[in-house]
């Protein structure tokens, strides 16, 4: 959690279990990813991959795709926090971007919700499905519109995402943006105007 790479290396050299699971189903890798500690993340994946090419790759993929009790993967947790360097490391080591939480939220959904455009771009370029809805039928595009993330909305529109999918409550991205248009910094109004013009 602290990101102290020297301590991590020391503990590992003295037999610490790098894949120990805590009471919430979380691993040291997931905690490092959430904190954006890319040196620790790189240390873990290099250690696992370096053991044996075939065995190490399988061990690494299992670790980077481990889901905790809520279904969160290390990728989900780092995407949610906007740690692009950690996202790149996980992508390079077998992370599955389609794994979702128990509420059916993908890493792309989390990045769109929190406004991390660089992470959304990385995931989209890696081939991740950028339109998977959550348990309520809300798409990443819709959640970005509801949160006022103008650049993400425009980016996803340029990638030809569906612009008007209704969620299970019948709300469209236009409706969600318009609902918030009277408050805040004007970003919701800008999104509503952008969608109206589309």
N, C-alpha and C positions, 0 to 999 in steps of 0.2 A: 504493500500500500504506500509506503513512504518513498519508494523509488530509489532506495540506497543500493546501487549496483554492487558496491564493494561488499556490503553485508550479504547480499544475495549470493555472490560468488563464494564467499567464505562459507556460508551455511551449506551450500551445495557441495563444496569440496569435502565437507565434513558429514556428508550423508543425509542432508535434509531432503525430504520428498518434494520434488518440484511440482508434483501433480496432486498434492494433498487436497482433499475436498473438505470444506468447513460445514458447519451445521445448516447453512443455507444452500449448499450445493455449489458454492463458489470455489474457484481455484486461484492459486497465486497468479497465473497468467491473466485471468479475468480481472483480478484486482489491479494488476499493473496496467492493463488496457484501459480500465476505467479512469485511472489516474493519469494516463498519458505518458507513462514511464517507458518510452520507446527503447531505451538501452536495456532495460530489464526484459521487455518483450523479445528483443533481438537475441538476448542471451539465452532465454528459454528455447526459442525455436531453433537456434543454431546448435544448442546442446542436444536436443532430441534428434534433429536431422543428421547430426554428425556421428551418431552411434553406428548405424548401418544404413546403407542407402534405402533398401526396401523397408526394413523394420522401422528405421528412424522416420521415414516419410509417413508410415501408417500411424506411428505414435504421435507425431506432430499434428497430423490431420485430426486425430481423435481429440487431442488437447485443444486445438483452436476451435473445434466445433462442439465442445462440451457445453451442455445446457444446465443451468442451475435450477432451483426449485420453481422459479417463475418462467423457465424456458429461455432465459437470456443467455446468449453466447458471448464470448469475449468480443466478437465483432459488433454485436448489438450494443454492448456497454461502451465501447470506444467510439462508435458512430454517434451514439446519443450525446456524448461529451464533446464531439468534434475534433478528435485527435487523428488528424489525417495521416501522420507518419505511422501510427500504430495500425491504422486501416490498411495502409500499403504493405506493411510487414505481414499482416494476417492474410491478405490477398495472395501474397507471394508464397505462402506456406499452407495452401489448401483450405482456406476458410470458405465455407458455404454461405453465400449471402442470402440464400432463400430460406434458411432456418428462421422460424419466427417464435415469438414468446407464446405463452398460453393465451394471451389476448390477441393473438394473431398479428402482432406488430413485427415488421421486418427491420433490419438495420437501416434500410432506406427510409422507411416510415419515421424512425426515430430521428434521423438526421434532418428530414424535412420538418418535423415537428419543432425541433430546436433551432432551426435556421442555419445549419452547417452546409453551405453551398459546396465548399471544396470536397467534403465527404460525399455528398450526393453525386457530384461529378465523377469521383473515383469509382463509386459503386456502379454508376450507369455505364462507364467505360469498361468496367470489368464484366459486363453482361448481366448484371443483376436485374431482375424484374422490378421496374420502378412503379408499377401500378397495383401491386398486391394490397388489397384493403385490410383493415383491421377487423375485429369481431363485430363492429357496428357498420361495416361496409364503407368506412371512411378511407379514401385513398391517400397516398402520400401527397398528391397534388392538392387534394381538398384540405388536408391538415395544414399544409403550407399556406394556403389561402386564408384559412381561419386564424392563423397566427400572424398574418401580415408580412410574410417573407417574400417580398416582391421579386427578388432576383431568382429565387428557387422556382417560383411560379412561372416566370418567363423562361427559365432554362428548361423546365419540364414541358412547357408548351412547345418550345422549339424542338423537343424530342418527340413531339406528336402524341403526348399523353392525352387521354380522354379529358376534355375540359368541363364536362357537365354531368359526371356520374353522381347519382343521388345515393345517399347512405340509407341505412335501414329506417331512418326517421324522415326520409324524403328530402333531406337538405342537400343542395348542390354546392359546389365551391363558390359560385356567384352569390348564393344566399348567405353562406357562412361569412364571406368577406363583407357583404352589404350590411349584415347584422352588426358588425363592429365598425362600420365606416364613420360613424359620428364621434368616435373616440380615438385617442392615441395620436400618433404622429402623421396620420394621413396615408399610411401604407395600405390599410384596408380599402380605403376609397380608391387608391391607385390600382389595386388589384381588381376591384369591382368594375372600374372603368375599363381596364385592360380586357377583362372577360366580356363586358358588354360590347366592346368594339370587335371582339372575335366572332 
